[in-house]
């Protein structure tokens, strides 16, 4: 069976575009010529980035988004589509990080993490999937984490949410088979972003020591958020008829220096 190529114009919405991986992804797509809607809670930060992208010749708009609120999600998708046209690519990556030992984490704090990372991603998906199915095409990329494959102590809620993303995407991909719509997950390894930078220093030190104890901190190298953006771009630019369903991006350890020949 022959598949039609992607349309020339493919509007993108990036949830969580105010910083880190989301901001880098919005920038990557804008610089590649895609119309981009930047979505997050911090609308002032989004407006500044969107203005910067427009000054560079890109088509970019900022739209407010709170992924924990159904009405906010639906309104965001409507505003983005009104500004740019039907959304062809949606990146669900909004979220923050809270750490703590599981037996010291309150049920409320646990639920908050799941609501942001897992339920929030589902809200974004649910708000756009109907239109994509009607059009017979579209890409939804969920930002997961390598903790789904290699859980780490001090982040039980985050691990549970990101493991849920893996299960969600696997289920969604099967259900969307034959619709022309693709769903995939990109799992970043350790990436240098603003997420987690405001954590308690003592807790962070204890957490890292536990990671070392379990062999989960192999080296001190980090990915840049632009590496994840490049992976997302690679996923959605696969030709129609091919489906890159999952991609894990890890930081390489330092290359050992070679002696002089």
Buried (B, 14 or more C-beta within 10 A) or exposed (E): EEEEEBEEEBBBBBBBBBBBBBBBBBBBBBBEEBBBBBBBBBBEBBBBBBEEBEEEEBBBBBBBBBBBBEEBBBBBBEBBBEBBEBBBBBBBBBBBBBBBBEEEBEEEEBEBBBBBBBBBBBBBBEBBBEBBBEBEBBBBBBBBBBBBEEBBBBBBBBBBBBBBBBEBBBEBBEEBEEBBBBBBBBBBBBBBBEBBEEBEEEBBEBBBEBBEEEEBBEEEEEBBBBBBBBBBBEBBEBEBEEBBEBBBBBBEEEEEEEEEE
